[in-house]
Amino acid sequence: MNMDKLMGTPTSVRVKEVTKETNRTVTLFFDVKDEVEIKPGQFLMVWVPTVDEIPMSISYWNLPTLGISVQEIGDATSALVNMKSGDWIGIRGPFGNSFALDSKNALVVGGGIGIAPLRPLVEDLLARNIEVTLLVAAKTKDELVLYNFSELKPSNFTLEIATDDGSAGHKGFATDATEKLLEEKTFDKIYTCGPELMMHGLYQIASKHGISIEVSMERYMKCGCGLCGTCALDPDGQLVCVEGPIFSENSLKSIKEFGQYHRDATGTKKKF
């Protein structure tokens, strides 16, 4: 067994650019030396020196440049958000499966920082001339992560916005806005990433309307490559880092904890 390959070929990279997306969110850009194959939805294990190693979705790639979008939540993300050009981080990967690009008319729903892995997905879907409606949702307009989506003008792309407080776009939750969009348009698939309660609500909506859905799930991870088992899902032990992070409706039917609870670093159940 090639352990270096299994562990994702650990390497150090230097941050070359930091873009501020919101008051709490930045995108870090860095170059990789080796040619890597990346698919939308995959993630990296990112080592923050002296702090921790955490999984981060890949939000941008134009090789040799990669990007990760970070929102300040804990110690590691706080350190990443405050990094400057020239700082060093460690990366391993990419890990996990990817979104299936099998839609003809897709509804893509991103909640908060969950928009990160959906950015490359939208770009890939549009490149394949697939009809894409992107719904970007947040609590308030100041928390919307829009990247360059508002500048896109292709005929097969529509941008929708939803905020809980109504400060921009639809007033209400992403699920409310999705129900309205389904009254106006026909979609054959929903792709989503964001708070799990939001994704669970979208899963229920998709089931009601008979629409396929893929969600990007997040769980506590130590290794990212199937060795430690900390991201195992109840009841059958599927590993988010290997079988996921992308799960379709067929898999979601058997995942008992989806939208109900997750586990912390000690394995203790925590309700959403």
N, C-alpha and C positions, 0 to 999 in steps of 0.2 A: 504493500500500500504506500502510495506517495503522500506522506503526511503533509508536506509543504503545500501540495495541490489541494488536499482535503481541507486544510486550514485556511485556504483562500490566498496563498502566497503573500504573507505579511510584508508590508513595505512602508517606508516613511515618505511622506510627500509634504511639500511646502505650500502653504496657502498663498495664492498669487493675486487673488482679488476677493473682496467682500462687498456684496451688494445688499443694501438695506431694503427689505420688502415691506415691513411694518415697524412699529416702535419696538416690537418684541421678536421680530423674525428677520433673519439674514440668510443669504445664500453664500456659502463658501465655495470658491472655485480653486481647483488645483490640477496639475498635469500628472499623468501616469506615464511611465516609461514603456511598459509592455502593451502590446495590442491586446485588448480584452473584448470579449463578446458580451454585450449587455442587452437585456430585454426589459421592456417597460414593466415595472412592478418589483424588480429585484432590489436588493439592499446591500449595503456594506456594513461590516463591523468597523467602527471608528474608535481608535484609541486616543484618548485625551491624556497626554503625559501628566503623571502624578495624580490623576483624578480617577478615570474609569474607562472602560470600553463599552460602547453602546451600539445597537443597530440603528442605522440611518438609511432611509430611502434615498435612492439616486434620483435627483430632481432635474438633472441636466447632463447631457453628454454630447460632445462634439470632439471626438478623440483628436489629440490626446487629453483634452480638458474634460473633467468631470465636475459635477456640482452637487452639494447636499444643502437642503434648506433646513434651518434649525430654529425652533422656537424655545425660548428660555422656560424650562420647567424644573430641572434639578441641577445638581452640581456640574455634571458633565456638559449639559446643554448650555448652562450659564457660562462655562469656560469657552465653549465653542462660539457663542454669540459675541463674546468680547474679544475674539481673536482678530489679529491684524495681518495684513499682507506680510509675508516673510516668516510667520509662525509655522511650526511643524506639528503634524498629526500623523498617526499611523492608520493604515487601512488594510482590510482583508476582504476578499470577495471578488466578484459579486456572488451573492447567495440567493437561494430560493427559486421558486418558479416565477412565472410571468402571466400577465393578462393575455387572454386568447383574442386575437384580432379577427374574430369571426362574425362581427356585426355588419349590418348594412345601414342601420339607422340607430346610432348609439346615443344614449343619455349618460353623460359622465357627471357624477356628483361628488364634489370635494368639500369637506367641512373643515374649516380652520387650516392647520398645517397639513391636514390630510390631502391637500391639493398637490403636495410635493411629488409623489409617484405618478400622479395623473398627468403631470405636464408632459413627460415623454410619451405617455400613452396617447394623449390628444394629438401630438405631433405625428405619431406613427399612423393613427387612424386617418388623419387628414391627408397624409402622403399617399394613402391607398384609396383616396377619393370616397371615403366612407362619410356619410352624413353624421355630423357631430353637433349635439347640443350640450354645452358645458354649463353646469350650474355650480357657481362658486358661492359658498355659504359661510357666514361667520356671525358672531353675536352682534357686532356693530361694524359700520363701514371702515373704521380705523383698523380693524383686524382682518380685513379682506386681503388675501394674498392673490394678486391678479397676474403676476409676472408680466408678460407682454400680450396676454390674451385680448385685452381691449383694443390692441392695434391690428389684430388679425382680421383680414377682409375676404377670405375665400368664400365662395358661394355655398360651400357645404359646411359652413361653421356658423353657429349661433351662440352668443354668450348671454347667460342669464345670471342674475345676482339675487341673493336672498340674505336678509339680515334679521336677526331675532327682534331688534327694536325698530325696524322699518327705516333706518337711516339711509339705506340704499337698496334699490330693487324691491323684490317681493318682501312684504312684512310677514315674518313668521319663520318657523323652522324649515330646514331643507326638505323635510318630509311633506310639509304643507305645499311648498312650491312645486315639488315633484308631482303631487296629486293634481295641481292646476295644469302643469305641463302635459300630463297624460290625458287631460280633457281636451287639449288643443292639438296634440300631435300623436303620431303612432311611432313607437320605438320597439325594436326587437331585442334590445339588451340594455341593462343598466350596469355601469361600472362605478364603483365608489370606494372612497377611503376617507376616514374621519373618525369622530367619536363613535364608539361601538353601538351606543344606543341609537344614534342616527342611522347607522348601517343596518341595525336590526329592524328598525322601522321601515327602511327602504326594502329590505328582504321581504317583509310582510306585504308591502305594497306590490312588489314584483310578483309574489305568489298569487295575490288576489287578481292581478291583471294577466297572469299567465306569461310573464316576461322573464327571460333568462337574466341572471344577475351574477356578477363577480365582485367580491369584497376583498379588500386588503386588510388583514387582521394584524394586530400588534399584541405581542406578549413579551414578558420578561425573558431575556436571553443572556446566556453567558458565553456560548461558543459560536453560535450561528451556523453550525455545520452538522448537527445531529448527534453530537457526542454527549452532551450534558443532560439532555432531557428536560430542562427547566421550562421549555415552551410547549410541553405535551398538553394536548387538549382532552378533556373528558368527553365521552367515556372510553374511546378506543385508542388514545395515546398518539393521535396524529401530531406530528411536529410542525409547528408554524415555520421553522427555519428550513425545513426540507419539503414537506408536502405543501406548504404555503410559501409566502404569506397570502397568496391569492387563493380564495376558495369560492367555488361555484355553488349554485343552489343545491346540487346533488350532495355535496359534502356538508353543507350547512345544515341539512335536515338531520344529520346524525351527530352534530356537535352540540352536546347538552349545555355547555357553558356560554355559547354565543349569545350576547346581549344580556346575560344574567350575571356572570361574575368572571373574574380573572384571578391570578395568583401572584403574590408578591415574591420577593427574593427568598423568603423562607418556605414558600409553598402554601401559605395560608390563603384561603379564599377571600376575595374582596369583591363585594357587590358593586355593580356600576351605579 
